[in-house]
Amino acid sequence: MQEILSKRDIGDRIKNLRVTAGLSQSFISEILQLSRSNYSQIELGNQFPTFHTLHILARYYSKSYEWLLHGYHIQEHDKKRSPDAVAFPALEPAIATMSKDGYPQLAIVDQQLRSAYLQSLNNEAFIAQLTALHIPLDYSDPQFIYRAFSLSAMSLPTMLNENDILIGKHLSAYKDLVLNNLYIIITHDDLCIARFLNINSAADGLVFSNNNNNSDFIVPFSAIQEIWESYGKFTTAMNPVANEMELNLRRFENTIRKLEKELNSMRSLKSV
């Protein structure tokens, strides 16, 4: 299993590369097309670098992704060393679902349609017939495409429950991936929910973990169709909490009644 990613250790390695090369933060931030303050937060270990940032840094300093993330190189002689060897194919463009009035709306991929979605996600007729999910939050921003996914009968990270509905924001390019963020990965054969951990240059793929087992897993670029960034969720997990709160309230009310009875008894004794 990959060790837990440390933002501070990654930041220190990136900073040491820059300092050793005698470069300023302003110079590197321009190469990365980041503001100096954003780049500074990476070096300070306050935020993870994006996929795009890692790729540029790996190429610029001639370092492997493994070294940038973990401080070591893959040693096997048949492993690829050069970041340039990794091919980044295009992700499938997502199809937006529209209301009868022509406005974007949120559609849900439920358990029954999951297999069909893998085969037909680029079929406009199929996407159009997905059930609209009417929720109090607005997901109609035309700048982004959102999709809801039922999590029934799936292997899930610990923070999610089987009856949850996860809202995803479509990623148009791999450069927008952020280390340790939660993603919905759509391959040709499967749909999974996991955290992005690493770039495996040897396998031409991405390393993910769903926190439920002792081994991470690699998804080859060639297998990926869509990636959706976890954007929000709807859950039934609050129901037990609400029930517990209601039970505690009833207990409190009963305690108040008992105190009132005792107080009245004391008053009656005092009056005698």
N, C-alpha and C positions, 0 to 999 in steps of 0.2 A: 504493500500500500504506500502511496506517496505520502511523505510527511506533510503535516499541516503547513500550508503556505504562510510565511511570515512577511507581512508588509515591510516591517523594519529591515529584515535581512535583505530583501529584494532591493529596497531603497539604498541600503549601504553599498551593495554591489554595483548598482548603477552609478551612484555618486563616486565610488572609487575609480570606476572606469573613466569618468569625466575628469576627475582631478589628476589621475595619472597621465591622461592625454593633454593636460594643461588647457582645458576648455572651460568656458564660462557657462553658467546656466542659461543665459540669454541665447548663446550660440546653439546649444542643444535643443532648447525649446523651439527655436525657429525651424530646425530640421524636423522636429516632431510635429510642427504646426500646433503647438500648445502655447498657452500663455505662460509667462515665467512663473507665476504663482501656482498654476496647476502642476507644472513640472516640479517645482519646489516641494509640493505636497507628496509627490512620489518619492523623491530622495529622502524626505523626512520620515517616510514610512507611514504616512497618514492615509494613503489611498493606493489601491492596486493599479498598475499600468494596464492599459487596454491591449488587446491583441495587436492592434495597429502599432502602438508604441513599442511593444516587445519586438515586433518584426523589424521595425526600422533600427532599433538599438542593436539587435542581433547582427544585422547586416553591417551597420556602421562600425561596430567594434570587432567584427568577425568572431563573435561568440555564439555558442549554441543556446537554444531556448532553455535547455536543461540547466546550463550554468547560470543563466540570469535568474531562473526561478529557484534553483536548489543549491547552486554552488558547486556542481560537479558536472562532468561530461559523461555521456554514454561511452563506455570503454570498448564494447565489442567491435571488432575490426570491420564487420559488415554493416555497421550503423552509419547513417548519413550524418556528416558533421556540419555541412554548410547550410545555413538558413535559406540560401537561394535555391536549394534543391526542393523545398516544399512548394507544391503547386496549390494555389488558392482558387479553386473553381468558383464560378458564380453560383449564388444561392437562387433558388426558384423565386421569381417575383410573386408575392402573394396577391390573391384576388380578393378585393373588398366585397362585402355583402351590402346591398343597397335596399333601402325601404321603397315602397311604392311611390313615394314622393321624390325619390332620387337622392336621398341623404344616406351617408354611410351609417351602418348599424352593426351592432355586435351579434355575431352568430356563434352557436355552441356546437362543438363536435362531441357528441355523447358516445357512450360505450358501444352502442349498436352500430354506429357509423364509423368507428375508428379505423377498421381495416379498409373500408371503402375510401376513407379520406386519404390514406397512404397512396392509393392508386389513382385518385381523381382530384387531387388538390389543385391541379392546373386546369380543371374542367369547369368553365364558368357556369354551365347548367347545374352541375352538382353543387358547387358552392352556393349558388343562388337558392337552392332548396333547403339549405341548412336552417334549422330553427333559430329565429331571432331571440336573443336573451334580453328581456326588458328589465333593466335595473335602474336604480336612482342616480347612478353616476353616468356622465356623458363620455362615450367612447366614439364620438362622431367626428373627431378632428381629422380633416382630410389629409393632413400631413403624414399621418401614421395609419397603419392597418392593425386592428386588434382582433383577436380570436379568443373564444372561451373554450376550455377543455374540461370535460368531466373526468374526474380522477378515479372513478370506480374501477376495481380490478386492475390496479397498477401498483408497481413497486414504487414507494414514495419516500422522499426524505422525511426526517422525523417531524418537521414542522407542519406537514400537511396530513390531512385525513382523507379517507377513501371517499367520503361524501362531499368533499370540497369541490368547488369549481375554480379553476385557475385561469386568470386572464393573462394573455400574452400579447406583447407588442412586437410586431414583425421586425426582424433584423434583415436589412437589405444587403449587408456586406459583413464579412468576417472581421473587418477592422473595428467594428463596434462592440465586439465581445469584451467583457470585463472579467478579470480573474475573480473567482469565488462567487460570482453572481449565479442565480438560479435560472435555468433555461429549459424550455420545452424543445426537444430535439426530434424532428421528424425525419426519419430515414425511409428508404424504400421498403423496409420490412418491419419497422417498429416505431413506436412513439414512447419516449421516455422523458422523465423529469429529473434533472441532475444539475450539479454545480460544475462550472468550468474550472478545471485545475491547471491545465498544462497544454503545451503544444508538443506533440511527439513527432519530431522531424524524421525519425526512423520509419514510422508507420504512415507518414503523410496523413496525420489525423489529429484529433483533439482528445484530450484526456478529461474524463468526467468522473464524478462520484455522487452517489445518491445517499451516502452516509449510513446505509443499511447493511453493509457487508464489509469484509476486510480487504477488498481489492477494488481498485479503480478500474475503469474500462475505457477503451479507446474506440472512438467512432471515426472511421476513415472519411476524408473529405468526399471521396467518391460515393459514399453511402448516404450523404446528407442531402435532403431536399429543402427543408425549411428549418429555421431556428427562430423561436419566439422568446423574447425576454420576459421573465416573470414580472408582471406589472401590478397585480393585485389578486385577491382571492375572496370568494364567498364561502362561508363555512357554517356548518351546523354545530360546531364545537362549542358555541356560546350557549346552546340550550342547557347543557348540564350546569354551566355556571349560573345561568339565570334561575334554574330550579333550586340550586344551592342557596342563592341569595334570597329567594322567596322563602325557603325553609328557615333560614337564619332570621328573617324578618318575623316569621310566625313565632319562633322561639323567643325573640325579643319582646313581642307583644304579650306572650304568655308570662314572661318575667315581670313586665310592667303591671299586668293584672294582679299577679301574686303580691307585688310590692304595695299596690293600692289596697288590696285586702288587708295586708298586715298593718298598713298605716291607719286604715279605718278601725281595725281592731284596737290599736294602741290609743286612738282618739276616744273610742268608746270606753276603754278602761280608765282613761284619764278623767273623763266626765263623771264616772262613778266615784 
